Amino acid sequence: MTDGAALGKEAHQRHIPVMLDRCLELLAPAISRDNAYAIDGTLGMGGHTEAMLERFPKLTVIGIDRDLEAHRIAGERLQRFGSRFKPIHAVYDEIPDVLSSLGLSSVDGVLFDLGVSSMQLDERERGFAYSYDAPLDMRMDATEELTAERIVNEYSVEELRRIIRSWGEEKFASRIASEIVKTRQEQPLVTTGELVSAIQRAVPVAAQRQGGHPAKRTFQALRIEVNHELDALSRAIPAAIDALNLGGRLVAMSYHSLEDQLVKKAMVRKATSSAPKGFPVELEEHKPELKIITRGAEPPSEQEISENSRAASAKLRAAEKVKMNRGGGR
């Protein structure tokens, strides 16, 4: 077996794309067009992109990811598609620059599968998971400087409390922040195991018996802070909407309420008439730019959750571009 084939097999075995069939179903009316272009804003190991390229033979997919290891694995997996796959090392809020670099002004579909990828969770040395001991890293892009180790050892107790409460929605944020600062005064925290121990000391024993692992929310908060995820997402969804052709579709899957609320608000804002309240006639300029095509946030099926536990918290939303607010087209 060649190295490329081995990597392709590795990716298939390690990565089960979440809600794959539903994503393709929602995107199909837009990306089945001749010479269609789509953006996979969270390429990962390439599972969603591979399925799009296989099902829609006239489609070209632009695969964006900040993680160079993801590009290595996905690149090997998708090399058989030749120029129909265009990998770009970038963050998903850089869609305008990505399109400009390719000589494009718009696309027919955009897919976001948000949060941490299966690959990042599985590679222990990346430090994303609280289930085993590893360096406190959590960078999606290893070329960036900020790490979880720097945050827990350098942020003030007030800053730690803020991010753990805001990004992790953790009710014991004050206790955890105080315990982290107390612990690092004795010795710097350098591994996930050391951080988990500090969190377990801070969270009341009774609370640790319910609601999942006591470190789950703090790890989420640190990951979001390290990678500036919510700031990037708040820019990425409007950028994706602006990049769509008329009839183009945006599909986004989120895995916690902070992501989902950002996606929902951005879609609802563009799907709401801008006509003044009580205005007798809706002028063309006031008509919504989007039509939301999912009823609320769609969850995965029970069968999918049983086959892929990482799908359990997924929430899917989708919208279609129904009005252009600018000159568009490739």
KAMO-V226995 format. One record per backbone hydrogen bond with DSSP energy under -0.5 kcal/mol. NH is the residue of the N-H (numbers start at 1). CO is the residue of the C=O. If there is no record, write none. Layout:
BEGIN
NH,CO + NH,CO
END
This chain:
BEGIN
6,2 + 7,3 + 8,4 + 9,5 + 10,6 + 11,7 + 12,8 + 13,9 + 14,10 + 15,11 + 16,14 + 17,15 + 20,17 + 23,19 + 24,20 + 25,21 + 26,22 + 27,23 + 28,24 + 29,25 + 30,27 + 31,27 + 32,28 + 33,30 + 36,33 + 38,60 + 39,109 + 40,62 + 41,39 + 41,111 + 43,64 + 46,43 + 50,46 + 51,47 + 52,48 + 53,49 + 54,50 + 55,51 + 56,52 + 57,55 + 59,56 + 60,36 + 61,84 + 62,38 + 63,61 + 63,86 + 64,40 + 64,62 + 65,88 + 68,66 + 71,67 + 72,68 + 73,69 + 74,70 + 75,71 + 76,72 + 77,73 + 78,74 + 79,75 + 79,76 + 81,78 + 82,79 + 84,81 + 85,82 + 86,61 + 86,84 + 87,85 + 88,63 + 90,65 + 90,88 + 94,91 + 95,92 + 98,94 + 99,95 + 100,96 + 101,97 + 102,98 + 102,99 + 103,100 + 104,99 + 107,243 + 108,37 + 109,37 + 110,249 + 111,39 + 112,251 + 114,112 + 114,253 + 121,117 + 122,118 + 123,119 + 124,122 + 126,123 + 127,124 + 136,190 + 137,135 + 138,126 + 142,140 + 144,141 + 148,137 + 149,136 + 151,147 + 152,148 + 153,149 + 154,150 + 155,151 + 160,156 + 161,157 + 162,158 + 163,159 + 164,160 + 165,161 + 166,162 + 167,163 + 168,163 + 168,164 + 169,165 + 170,164 + 171,169 + 173,170 + 176,172 + 177,173 + 178,174 + 179,175 + 180,176 + 181,177 + 182,178 + 183,179 + 184,180 + 185,181 + 186,182 + 186,183 + 187,183 + 190,188 + 192,134 + 195,191 + 196,192 + 197,193 + 198,194 + 199,195 + 200,196 + 201,197 + 202,198 + 203,199 + 208,204 + 209,205 + 209,206 + 210,207 + 216,213 + 219,215 + 220,216 + 221,217 + 222,218 + 223,219 + 224,220 + 225,221 + 226,222 + 227,223 + 228,224 + 228,225 + 229,224 + 232,228 + 233,229 + 234,230 + 235,231 + 235,232 + 236,232 + 237,233 + 239,235 + 240,236 + 241,237 + 242,238 + 243,239 + 244,240 + 244,241 + 245,107 + 247,321 + 248,245 + 249,108 + 250,319 + 251,110 + 252,317 + 253,112 + 254,315 + 260,256 + 261,257 + 262,258 + 263,259 + 264,260 + 265,261 + 266,262 + 267,263 + 268,264 + 269,265 + 270,266 + 271,267 + 272,269 + 274,286 + 279,276 + 283,281 + 286,283 + 287,283 + 287,284 + 289,270 + 290,270 + 291,320 + 293,318 + 294,318 + 296,294 + 298,296 + 298,316 + 305,301 + 306,302 + 307,303 + 308,304 + 311,308 + 312,309 + 314,311 + 315,254 + 316,298 + 317,252 + 319,250 + 320,291 + 321,248 + 322,289 + 322,320 + 323,289
END
